[in-house]
Amino acid sequence: MAITDLLRDAPPFAPGNGPRYVQLRDQLSAAIEKGILAPGSALPSEREIGTLTDLSRVTVRKAIQDLVESGFVVQKQGSGTFVTQKAERLQQSLSHLTSFSEEMAKRGLQTSVRMLEQSICLPSAEEITALNLPEDASVARLARLRLADNRPLAVERASLPLDILANPMQVTTSLYDVLDQNGTRPVRAVQRISAINLGAVDAHLLDVPDGAAGLHIERLSYLASGRVAELTKSVFRGDAYDFVIEVRV
């Protein structure tokens, strides 16, 4: 069934079922989930959807904007609105401290990295506090776009004391592999997870629409001695990741 037929033959929008734009949004998202609207396909124009559903263009525009913010569709200036290419969802356990490369290798995925920053800088106030550094210290910074089978999945920004990582240029793929070789790999971590809407820079890197749902993870990692070794802030695609925690009684 074509999307035009689905919209034309759908039951009338009833006031008791919530705002009309929400009902339309749900119809369109269901069509995407069922494959009636395939990844990469174009939505009908706002005018055509309005004609098929007897809804105003304002109502149609609001429904489509909701789909954009949810990551179902992307709007391209001068071209129209298109269904996004959905990434296969991956599950990652939070019960063990592993690297991105190690997690992807478990799933048989080929990882790659695009280096965004490798530098030694004066620390920010946040880095001084989190890493317990003197104000005149320097800090190693890494920013990396992480990919699995060439799909961008996460942006990671890490800060480490120089005696933990003296040369950030050592890191070509996995930070934890380098720390392991240096004898400074963390053994435990505290992670804080929050839901976010991706800003323009991270959305562009992750190939999703501005404002798409994402996950932000802030991690403080510790050596066996109890010393803080790493502050990492990571942003993950919300349409590609589920984090799983095993709880035992």
Residue pairs with C-beta under 8 A, 6 or more apart in sequence:
1 36
2 36
3 28
3 31
3 36
3 37
3 43
3 44
4 44
4 48
4 52
6 27
6 31
6 36
7 27
7 44
7 49
7 52
7 53
8 52
10 27
10 53
13 20
13 23
13 24
13 53
13 55
14 23
17 23
20 55
20 59
21 55
21 59
21 60
21 62
21 63
21 66
22 63
22 66
24 49
24 53
24 55
24 59
24 60
24 63
25 63
25 64
25 66
25 67
28 37
28 43
28 63
28 64
28 67
28 72
29 67
29 70
29 72
31 37
32 72
32 73
32 83
37 43
37 83
38 83
39 83
39 84
39 85
39 86
40 82
40 83
40 85
41 82
41 83
42 80
42 81
42 82
42 83
43 49
43 64
43 73
43 80
43 81
43 82
43 83
44 52
45 80
46 57
46 60
46 61
46 64
47 57
49 55
49 60
50 56
50 57
50 59
50 60
53 60
64 73
64 75
64 81
67 73
68 74
68 75
68 81
68 209
68 211
69 197
69 209
69 211
69 212
69 213
70 212
70 213
71 84
71 208
71 209
71 212
71 213
71 238
71 239
72 83
72 84
73 81
73 82
73 83
73 84
73 209
74 81
74 82
74 84
74 208
74 209
75 81
75 82
75 209
76 82
84 208
84 209
84 239
86 239
87 151
87 153
87 237
87 239
87 240
88 240
89 239
89 240
89 241
89 242
90 107
90 148
90 153
90 240
90 241
90 242
91 241
91 242
91 243
91 244
92 103
92 241
92 242
92 243
92 244
93 243
93 244
93 245
93 246
94 191
94 193
94 243
94 244
94 245
95 245
95 246
97 186
97 187
97 188
97 189
97 221
98 176
99 174
99 175
99 176
99 177
100 111
100 146
100 154
100 156
100 174
101 111
101 173
101 174
101 176
101 177
102 174
102 176
104 110
104 111
104 148
105 111
107 148
109 148
109 149
110 148
110 149
110 150
111 146
111 147
111 148
111 173
112 147
112 148
112 150
112 173
113 144
113 145
113 146
113 147
113 172
113 173
114 144
114 145
114 147
115 142
115 143
115 144
116 143
116 144
116 145
116 155
116 205
117 141
117 142
117 143
117 157
118 141
118 142
118 168
118 169
118 171
119 140
119 141
119 168
120 138
120 139
120 140
120 141
120 162
120 168
121 138
121 139
121 141
122 138
122 139
123 131
123 133
123 135
123 137
123 138
123 139
123 159
126 231
127 133
127 139
127 159
127 231
128 134
128 135
128 137
130 159
130 220
130 228
130 231
131 139
131 159
131 160
131 161
131 228
131 231
132 227
132 228
133 139
133 161
137 161
137 162
138 162
139 159
139 160
139 161
139 162
140 159
140 160
140 161
140 162
140 164
140 165
140 166
140 167
140 168
141 157
141 158
141 159
141 168
142 156
142 157
142 158
142 160
142 168
142 171
142 175
143 155
143 156
143 157
143 158
144 155
144 156
144 157
144 171
145 152
145 154
145 155
145 205
145 206
146 152
146 153
146 154
146 155
146 156
147 153
151 240
152 205
152 206
152 207
152 237
153 206
153 236
153 237
153 240
153 241
154 206
154 234
154 235
154 236
154 237
154 241
155 202
155 205
155 206
155 234
155 235
156 232
156 233
156 234
157 232
157 233
157 234
158 175
158 230
158 231
158 232
158 233
159 230
159 231
159 232
160 229
160 230
160 231
161 229
163 184
164 179
164 182
164 184
164 229
164 230
165 171
165 175
165 178
165 179
165 182
165 184
170 178
171 178
175 230
176 185
176 186
179 185
179 186
179 229
184 223
184 229
186 221
186 222
186 223
186 229
186 230
187 222
187 223
187 224
188 221
188 222
189 219
189 220
189 221
189 222
189 230
190 219
190 220
190 222
191 217
191 218
191 219
192 217
192 218
192 219
193 215
193 216
193 217
193 243
194 215
194 216
195 213
195 214
195 215
195 216
195 238
196 213
196 214
196 215
196 216
196 235
197 211
197 212
197 213
197 214
198 206
198 208
198 210
198 211
198 212
198 213
198 214
198 235
198 238
199 210
200 210
202 214
202 235
203 209
203 210
203 211
203 212
204 210
206 212
206 214
206 235
206 237
208 214
208 237
208 239
212 237
212 238
212 239
213 238
213 239
214 235
214 236
214 237
214 238
215 235
215 236
215 238
215 241
215 243
216 233
216 234
216 235
216 236
217 232
217 233
217 234
217 235
217 236
217 243
218 231
218 232
218 233
218 234
219 230
219 231
219 232
219 233
219 234
220 228
220 230
220 231
221 228
221 229
221 230
221 232
222 228
222 229
223 229
